[in-house]
């Protein structure tokens, strides 16, 4: 399986869809006088902790890819990659959603309700922006080093060392094989 980096256009599409949905919700809420805008304070807190957890897991995968960590379950690495991609795309849409609500309420900030909506949505949009960046970084951290293939000089040297070691032979200073005694 070869995982590809998420194209940048996907982030902009998700952001645009979130903006359109947020604008629609704001227009609907203001025209019908329903209380649908804003967000509870638990949402930015959960998004922040989710982003931090995914970043910590991505750092563990990166440590394994660099060789600093000996063992890592491959399913864990794939799941962290998927979580990073999901976090960045979902938070890109949420950034548009909450950003649009905050922008639509800026003109009515003299009312306490709208001032509260702008504050909460702005904080949540900022956390979503941070999570988009964390998701992109996490996706980068989950990359494996390139495999040069069996014909690379490093691969040939490793194969020769394994064959020499398996035969019980070592090389003397002149590069000629000698038998261990």
Secondary structure, DSSP 8 states (H G I E B T S, - for coil): -------HHHHHHHHHHHHHHHHHHHHHHHHHT----S--HHHHHHHHHHHHHHHHHHHHHHHHHHTSSS---HHHHHHHHHHHHHHHHHHHHHHHHHHHHHHHHGGGTTSHHHHHHHHHHHHHHHHHHHHHHHHHHHHHHT-------TTSHHHHHHHHHHHHHHTTEEE-TTS-EEE--
